[in-house]
Amino acid sequence: MFAIVDDAKDLTWHVDGRNCNGMLRHPADSSHWKKINSLYREFGKEARNLRLELASDGMNPYGTLSTQHSLWPVLLVIYNLSPWLYMKRKYMMLSM
């Protein structure tokens, strides 16, 4: 992703372009993000390290609860991007 100049600039948005005014507007403003930075200082120093969300939601493809089949898509979302980009299909990865 860092090979494309525009994407590389967007992946460091959480450090370069974010408005830090004390309001919770992005996951980078959260206490969990800051806790990871304090626990793993080397990881937190580098702006290009990717922060990923792992999301999964099970569904029954046939609509009946008595069937043995279910689907569990697993998505990876890149939180380094701005809020208007990280939920776009281009930046979501279907891993399973």
N, C-alpha and C positions, 0 to 999 in steps of 0.2 A: 504494500500500500504506500510505502514511502518512496517508491520509484516514480510515482506520478506527482508532479510538483504541487498541483492544487490540492490533492488529497493529503500530501505531507504537511502543507500549511494548515489544513483543517484539523489534522490530528493533534496539533499542538495548540488548538484554540483554547483549551481549558487553562492554559498558562498565559498565552499571549493576548487573547481577545476577550476574555471573560471580564464582566464588570464585578469587581469585588467590593460590594457595598454592605455586606453583612446580611443580606437577604438570601434565603434558600431558593435559588433559581436553577441550579444545576447540581448533579450529584457531587461535583467537586467542592461544593459549599457544605456538604454534610459532615457530620462528626465522624462517620465511618471512614470516609476518604482521608480525613486528617489523621485518624488513628492508624490506618495502614501506612501513611507517610511517616508517622513517628516510630512505628514498629520496624519498618523496613526502610531505613533512611536512604540507602543507596538506590532502591527502587523509586522512592519519592523524588529524588533529586533530578532524575532524567525525565524530561517532559515527553519524550517519545515512547516511553513504556506504555503499553496498551492496558486500559482498564476495561474489563469485559463483564457483561452481565450474562448469566446463564438463566434462560427462561424456558419453562416447560409447561404445557397444559394438555392434559389428557382429554380425549374425546372418543366417543363411541361412533364409529362410522355408519352404523346401521340404525341408530336411534332407539334401539331396544336394550334394556338393561340385562336381558337374559343371555345375550350372545357372549362368546368367549373372545371376541376380537375387540381390540382397542388400539388407538393411535396415540403416541406420545411424541409430538415434534419437539425437538430441542433446538432452541435458537441462541445464538451469541450476538450480543449487541455491544458496539464499541462506545463506551462512555467518554472517550477523549474528545469526541466531536461535539459541536454545538447542538442544542436541543432541537433545532429545526432540521438537523441532518441525521442524528443518530437513530431516529425511528423510520427513516426511509428504507425502502427495500434494497437499494444498492449497498447499504452498509450493514444489513442484517445477514447473518450467515446461518443457514440451516445445517446443523452439524450431524443430526441423526434423524 
